[in-house]
Amino acid sequence: MIGFTTIRKTLRPWDYWCRRTKGDSLTNMRREWTIEDDNRPWTANAERTWHRHKRANVVKQWRTRWYYLALNAKLPHLDKVSVTCIPLAKDRRWRPDVGACYPAVKAAIDGIVDAGVLDDDNPEHLLHVTFYPVQVVGRDGLRLTVREVE
């Protein structure tokens, strides 16, 4: 299932009061979007065995896929973001290292940049990328959470 969800924090009346009494303003609330893909991300170990043409084709397909996912999620242009990556697994048989999905995540972030969400994926716009271990959820895929950063 290719899909996306947009998570926006909704405030209840007492949340507004609590934030105002603590000196925190509502303008400090940051937006975040979660985008999921149903393709299992490839790992750095698998990529090492590929021919350069195969790697180029896989990266191109992955970037195009995430380009359209970002467009469908209607991510606005953002100045600075942080990205959280969680690989998803159907069962416990596929459990790579935490950072092993880096090549797939890099291609996904490049697709989000291609969609115009960020000007570039340099340190000025992409402050940090956080990798979490695989979550067993009954389907393969990759979940990226894009958070707006001040």
Buried (B, 14 or more C-beta within 10 A) or exposed (E): EEEBEEEEEEEEEEEEEEBEEEEEEEEEEBBBBBBBBEEBBBBBEBBEEEEEEEBEEBBEEBBEBBBEBBBEBEBEEBEBBBBBBBBBBEEEEBEBEEEBBBBBBBBBBBBBBBBBBBEEBEEEBBEEBEBEEBEEBEEBBBBBBBBBBE
